Amino acid sequence: MKMGAFMKNKIDAAVIGRGAMGGAVVSCLLNPTTAAVLKASGSVLRVTACDTDEAKLMPFKGRCAVTLSAAQATANCDCVIVALPRAAAPALSQLNLDGKIVISLMAGVTTDALSSLAPRGKIVRAMPNLNATVGESFTAYCAPALSESDKRTVEQILGSLGTFEEMPERDIEAATGLAGCAPAFVFSAIEAFCTEAEARGFAPELAKRMAVQAF
């Protein structure tokens, strides 16, 4: 057997920002199912979580690399997942993102804006929804100038969050509005179901169980 048969595609991914979405991304990437799927495809993933708030990194200590420094997190990675608020986008210009895949999850930040902040980065704009917290997101993404190899890497990462679809950037906002709001519609329906069930005399806990099972 040739030595090359043992080679693995190593992906070093840094997740910048440990808010709700950043935390969901890190959790999905560290999920054993993700590791198994990647292993089956010949890939090995190494994750670094980064946030300026050390308390937000505590849940991941011992499970992956953690750091308070974005510069340190991105220094040796292949892929940077940016889960920052839109207002923090200018901070990307302070990082060396040359040659790295940059997956932005920032709402409303276009690929042109991202390219101006990371002119030598390989830009991807992606918009998961809240279901990423349980690995069931629908993620719309666009990657105007990625090689097929880099696109496979992006789709391996986005696949850990749920399902995904590449589309023209002009459709990203509409897809975000639809898929992003969908969980809220379901939650509203569940809430209305519970309210009606309680009005009909069912205990709150039973009403909740009935609603969750129904949906």
Salt bridges, closest charged atoms under 4 A:
ASP12 OD1 - ARG46 NH1 3.88
GLU54 OE2 - LYS61 NZ 3.14
ASP150 OD2 - LYS122 NZ 2.98
GLU166 OE1 - LYS151 NZ 3.15
GLU169 OE2 - ARG125 NH1 2.94
GLU173 OE2 - ARG125 NH2 2.44
GLU196 OE2 - ARG200 NE 2.75
